[in-house]
Amino acid sequence: MLHANRFKPKDGKALTTISGATSGRRVLCESQALPQFNNLVSLAKQGNYWAGLVVRGIQGLNSGRLSKDNIYIKKQVGLAYGKGAFYVVLPGVTAILEELPNSGYVLKHLHADTNYMQMQEASQRPGLWRVNADLDQSPDFIADGKILNKDFRPVAIPDMTVVREMRDLSKIIGEQLGEANGTIKSMVRQQGFDMHYTPGGSGIVGLKKASRAIATSRDKQITESAILLANTMYRARNIEGVLWYSDWGGSAVLTRAMQILTREKGLEALKGHSIFLNRPTSSPQQVEKLARELKITPLDKGKKTGLTRDEIRGHIIHTEIGFNKTTAMGALTTTGFGIGAASAGVGLATAALTATGVLGVAGGLWFVATALKDGAAALKRKKY
């Protein structure tokens, strides 16, 4: 736990301006954090894309991106002076900053994993991979996170998983992409696709609200993945007709990335892009709302749903869910943080939540009936 006296300024302590010297909010750096920051700047100048992403993320705070609603900011402790200390989480980096009364910031601590790109290439960290049209070939890691500059490029976002060979995952995803749409199937066969990978021990079910996006190490990894995906999406904004295809819990990573993009200054929209959610285990309605804000359109119906336990849990409520044994119904209950709007991720006005977090019966039956239209396929589980 951090203590306020650890952040108490000392007379004559040297602070270096690292951003905002002439305009915007000034970002200062304490001496103990400066060597690490300068090392990142040096790596960025040498062409290390990851280091550049981190440096821009910290320097970008001079535009006022530090706020309680920011997707990768978590308040750590209140101080007797200033406004408080914050964790700033970027891929491979944890930093602690103090927000000052004059709206500036001081970088107090910086820890950066300079081997982050090597770990990405070893499938140990999130990243973008290029999959060939021949699905039996091994995919290539794309260090700068840029998709292939071709119109109507498919980009897949699989669920969090661990793979021995990236080819095994890309082959499964490639086959599933072909089931979404005949045109997409043809494009995958001719050109392949790009794939955003999130490593982890098990799939993602539900999605915490933004203020708890780094509550645990697992949440932090999901958020880091989403930051990288948001960067990929932003850099693809001028490519016509890109398809963002999420598979199972990949919908949560896509949701978080789109939340980040809605706060991005200078990004008008991803007009002409489309989305498709295959068996999402987070709220489809949340993605659809964000898609409308970003002018992204659904491909065909926009989603394919099922009836597995994870899907039902993820659709009903986009927070963590617990099982309440004290109720006769075995009610689904929330765990202390926000529930979405009236539909609670089901998409029906009558699917209201009671004070104890129980899903309205009408909404639950509507969801089940809708998924049952796909018959036995709705019960099929994830292949990886």
C-alpha positions in Angstrom: 0.0 0.0 0.0 1.3 3.5 -0.8 1.4 6.1 1.9 0.9 9.8 1.5 4.2 10.7 3.1 6.1 8.8 0.4 4.9 11.4 -2.0 5.6 14.4 0.1 7.7 16.8 -2.0 11.2 17.7 -0.8 12.7 21.2 -1.1 15.0 21.4 -4.0 14.0 18.1 -5.5 14.8 18.1 -9.3 11.9 17.6 -11.6 12.2 17.3 -15.4 9.5 18.4 -17.8 8.8 15.5 -20.2 5.7 16.9 -21.9 3.6 20.1 -22.0 6.5 22.6 -21.6 4.8 25.1 -24.0 1.1 24.1 -23.9 -1.4 21.8 -22.2 -0.9 20.2 -18.9 2.7 19.9 -17.8 4.0 16.4 -17.2 7.0 16.3 -14.9 9.3 13.4 -13.9 11.1 12.7 -10.7 14.8 11.8 -10.8 14.2 8.1 -9.8 11.8 7.5 -12.7 13.8 9.6 -15.3 16.4 7.0 -16.4 13.7 4.4 -17.2 11.7 7.0 -19.1 14.8 8.2 -21.0 15.5 4.5 -21.8 12.1 4.2 -23.4 12.6 7.4 -25.4 15.9 6.0 -26.7 14.3 2.7 -27.7 11.5 4.6 -29.4 14.0 6.6 -31.4 15.7 3.4 -32.5 12.4 2.2 -34.0 11.0 0.1 -31.1 7.3 0.5 -31.7 6.2 -0.7 -28.2 8.5 1.8 -26.5 7.1 4.6 -28.7 3.5 3.6 -27.8 4.4 3.8 -24.1 6.2 7.2 -24.4 3.3 8.7 -26.3 0.9 7.3 -23.8 2.7 9.1 -20.9 3.4 12.3 -22.7 -0.2 12.3 -23.9 -1.4 13.0 -20.4 -0.6 16.7 -21.1 -3.9 16.8 -23.1 -5.8 15.9 -20.0 -6.4 12.2 -20.6 -5.9 11.4 -16.9 -9.4 11.2 -15.3 -11.4 8.9 -13.2 -13.2 7.5 -16.2 -10.1 6.7 -18.2 -10.0 3.1 -19.2 -6.5 2.5 -17.9 -6.4 4.8 -14.8 -7.0 3.7 -11.3 -6.9 5.9 -8.3 -4.5 4.5 -5.7 -4.6 6.8 -2.7 -5.7 10.3 -1.7 -3.0 12.7 -0.6 -3.0 15.6 1.9 -1.8 17.8 -0.9 -2.5 17.7 -4.6 -5.4 15.7 -6.0 -4.2 12.1 -5.6 -2.0 9.4 -6.9 -2.8 7.2 -9.9 -1.7 4.0 -11.6 -1.3 4.4 -15.3 -1.3 1.1 -17.1 0.1 0.7 -20.6 1.2 -2.5 -22.2 4.2 -3.8 -20.3 4.3 -0.7 -18.1 3.1 0.4 -14.7 3.6 4.0 -13.7 2.5 6.0 -10.6 1.7 9.7 -11.1 0.6 12.4 -8.8 -2.0 14.9 -10.1 -1.1 18.4 -8.9 -3.4 21.2 -7.9 -2.4 23.2 -11.0 -3.7 20.4 -13.2 -0.2 19.1 -14.0 1.3 15.7 -13.2 4.5 14.3 -11.7 5.7 10.9 -12.8 6.8 9.3 -9.5 7.5 5.7 -10.4 8.0 3.8 -13.7 8.5 0.1 -14.3 8.8 -1.0 -17.9 9.3 -4.5 -19.2 11.8 -3.8 -22.0 11.4 -7.4 -23.2 7.7 -6.8 -23.9 8.0 -7.2 -27.7 10.0 -10.4 -27.4 7.4 -11.8 -25.1 4.7 -10.8 -27.6 6.5 -12.7 -30.3 6.7 -15.7 -27.9 2.9 -15.6 -27.5 3.2 -14.6 -23.9 1.7 -11.1 -24.3 -1.1 -9.7 -26.4 -0.3 -8.7 -30.0 -1.3 -8.8 -33.7 -0.5 -11.7 -35.9 -0.8 -12.0 -39.7 -2.3 -15.3 -40.9 -1.6 -16.5 -44.4 -4.3 -17.8 -46.9 -2.7 -21.2 -46.4 -3.9 -21.9 -42.8 -1.3 -24.6 -42.4 1.5 -22.0 -42.4 2.6 -20.4 -39.2 1.3 -16.8 -38.7 3.8 -13.9 -38.4 3.9 -11.5 -35.4 3.3 -7.9 -36.4 5.3 -5.7 -34.1 3.8 -2.3 -35.0 0.2 -3.6 -34.7 -0.8 -2.5 -38.2 -3.2 -4.7 -40.2 -2.5 -5.4 -43.8 -3.5 -2.3 -45.9 -6.1 -4.0 -48.0 -9.8 -3.0 -48.3 -12.3 -5.2 -46.5 -9.5 -6.9 -44.4 -10.9 -9.3 -41.8 -9.4 -9.0 -38.3 -10.2 -11.7 -35.8 -10.2 -11.2 -32.0 -10.2 -14.7 -30.4 -11.0 -15.4 -26.7 -8.3 -15.3 -24.1 -6.4 -18.6 -24.4 -2.9 -20.2 -24.2 -1.5 -21.8 -27.3 1.6 -24.0 -27.9 1.6 -23.1 -31.6 -0.1 -19.9 -32.9 -0.9 -21.9 -36.1 -3.3 -24.1 -34.2 -5.4 -21.1 -33.0 -5.3 -19.3 -36.3 -6.5 -22.4 -38.2 -9.5 -22.7 -36.0 -10.3 -19.0 -36.3 -9.8 -19.0 -40.0 -12.3 -21.8 -40.4 -14.8 -20.0 -38.2 -14.4 -16.7 -40.1 -15.5 -18.6 -43.3 -18.8 -19.4 -41.6 -19.7 -15.8 -41.0 -20.2 -14.7 -44.5 -19.5 -16.1 -48.0 -17.6 -13.0 -49.1 -15.4 -13.2 -46.0 -14.8 -16.9 -46.6 -13.5 -16.1 -50.1 -11.3 -13.3 -48.8 -9.7 -15.5 -46.2 -9.0 -18.2 -48.8 -7.4 -15.6 -51.1 -5.6 -13.2 -48.7 -5.7 -14.6 -45.2 -6.5 -12.4 -42.2 -5.1 -10.6 -39.2 -5.6 -11.8 -35.7 -5.3 -10.0 -32.3 -4.3 -12.6 -29.7 -4.8 -12.3 -25.9 -2.9 -14.9 -23.8 -4.5 -16.3 -20.6 -5.5 -19.4 -18.9 -9.3 -19.3 -19.5 -11.9 -17.5 -21.5 -13.4 -14.1 -20.6 -17.0 -14.1 -19.3 -18.7 -10.7 -18.7 -16.9 -7.4 -18.5 -16.2 -5.1 -15.5 -17.0 -1.4 -15.8 -14.2 0.8 -16.8 -13.3 2.1 -13.3 -12.4 -1.5 -12.4 -10.6 -2.4 -15.6 -7.3 -3.1 -13.7 -8.7 -4.5 -10.5 -6.8 -7.8 -10.8 -3.7 -8.9 -12.8 -6.1 -10.7 -15.2 -8.2 -7.6 -15.7 -5.0 -5.7 -16.3 -3.9 -8.2 -19.0 -7.3 -7.8 -20.7 -7.0 -4.1 -20.6 -3.5 -4.1 -22.0 -4.8 -6.3 -24.8 -7.6 -3.8 -25.4 -5.2 -0.9 -25.5 -3.1 -2.6 -28.2 -6.3 -3.5 -30.2 -7.5 0.1 -29.9 -4.2 1.2 -31.3 -4.6 -1.3 -34.2 -8.2 -0.1 -34.9 -7.1 3.5 -34.8 -4.3 2.9 -37.3 -6.7 1.1 -39.6 -9.2 4.0 -39.6 -8.4 4.9 -43.2 -8.7 1.3 -44.6 -12.0 0.7 -46.3 -14.4 -2.0 -45.0 -12.3 -3.6 -42.3 -14.2 -6.4 -40.5 -13.7 -6.7 -36.7 -14.7 -10.3 -35.9 -14.7 -11.3 -32.2 -14.9 -15.0 -31.1 -16.4 -15.8 -27.7 -14.7 -13.7 -25.0 -12.9 -11.7 -27.7 -16.1 -9.6 -27.5 -14.9 -8.2 -24.1 -11.5 -7.2 -25.5 -13.3 -5.6 -28.5 -15.7 -3.8 -26.2 -12.9 -2.4 -24.1 -10.9 -1.3 -27.2 -14.0 0.5 -28.5 -14.5 2.3 -25.2 -10.9 3.6 -25.5 -11.5 4.8 -29.1 -14.7 6.7 -28.1 -12.4 8.9 -25.9 -9.7 9.3 -28.6 -9.4 13.0 -29.6 -9.3 13.5 -33.4 -11.0 10.2 -34.2 -14.3 11.0 -35.9 -15.4 7.5 -36.7 -14.5 4.1 -38.2 -17.1 4.7 -40.9 -17.2 1.9 -43.4 -15.9 -0.7 -40.9 -18.1 -3.6 -39.7 -18.3 -6.0 -36.7 -19.5 -9.5 -36.1 -19.7 -11.2 -32.7 -19.4 -14.9 -32.8 -20.8 -16.5 -29.6 -20.0 -13.4 -27.5 -19.6 -14.0 -23.7 -19.9 -10.3 -22.9 -22.9 -8.0 -23.6 -23.5 -7.6 -27.3 -25.7 -4.6 -26.6 -22.7 -2.8 -25.1 -20.7 -3.4 -28.3 -23.5 -2.4 -30.5 -23.9 0.9 -28.7 -20.2 1.7 -29.0 -20.3 0.7 -32.7 -23.1 3.2 -33.3 -20.9 5.9 -31.7 -18.0 5.0 -34.0 -20.2 4.6 -37.1 -19.3 0.9 -37.3 -22.0 -1.2 -38.9 -22.9 -4.9 -38.2 -22.1 -7.5 -40.7 -25.4 -9.2 -41.7 -27.1 -9.7 -38.3 -24.0 -8.7 -36.5 -23.8 -11.6 -34.1 -24.3 -15.3 -33.6 -25.3 -16.4 -30.1 -25.6 -19.7 -28.3 -26.7 -21.3 -25.1 -23.6 -22.4 -23.3 -23.2 -21.4 -19.6 -20.5 -18.8 -20.3 -22.6 -17.1 -23.0 -25.7 -16.9 -20.8 -23.7 -15.5 -17.9 -22.0 -13.0 -20.2 -25.2 -11.9 -21.9 -27.2 -11.5 -18.8 -25.0 -9.0 -17.1 -21.7 -7.4 -18.1 -20.1 -7.6 -14.7 -18.8 -10.6 -12.6 -21.6 -12.9 -11.6 -22.0 -15.1 -8.6 -24.4 -17.9 -7.6 -26.6 -17.1 -4.6 -27.5 -20.4 -2.9 -29.8 -18.7 -0.4 -32.5 -18.0 -3.0 -34.9 -20.6 -4.3 -34.2 -19.7 -7.9 -30.4 -19.9 -7.5 -30.3 -16.3 -8.6 -27.5 -14.7 -10.6 -26.1 -11.9 -8.5 -23.8 -9.0 -9.0 -20.6 -8.5 -7.1 -20.6 -4.9 -6.2 -20.0 -2.8 -9.3 -22.2 -1.3 -12.0 -25.0 -2.9 -13.9 -25.6 -1.6 -17.4 -28.8 0.2 -18.5 -32.3 -1.2 -18.1 -31.7 -4.1 -20.4 -28.6 -5.3 -18.4 -27.0 -6.6 -21.5 -30.0 -8.6 -22.7 -31.5 -6.0 -25.0 -35.1 -6.2 -23.9 -36.9 -3.5 -21.8 -38.6 -6.1 -19.7 -35.3 -7.7 -18.7 -35.1 -5.6 -15.5 -32.9 -6.4 -12.6 -34.3 -6.5 -9.1 -32.5 -5.0 -6.1 -30.7 -8.3 -5.5 -29.4 -8.6 -9.0 -31.9 -11.2 -10.3 -32.6 -11.1 -14.0 -36.2 -10.5 -15.0 -37.9 -13.7 -16.0 -39.2 -12.2 -19.2 -35.8 -11.1 -20.3 -34.2 -14.4 -19.5 -36.8 -16.4 -21.4 -36.5 -14.0 -24.4 -32.7 -14.6 -24.5 -33.1 -18.4 -24.3 -35.8 -18.5 -26.9 -33.8 -16.3 -29.3 -30.7 -18.5 -28.9 -32.7 -21.7 -29.4 -33.5 -20.7 -32.9 -30.1 -22.0 -33.9 -31.0 -25.4 -32.6 -28.3 -27.8 -31.5 -25.5 -25.5 -32.7 -26.4 -23.1 -29.9 -25.0 -25.7 -27.4 -21.7 -26.3 -29.1 -18.7 -25.2 -27.0 -15.6 -23.3 -28.0 -13.1 -25.3 -30.0 -9.9 -24.0 -28.4 
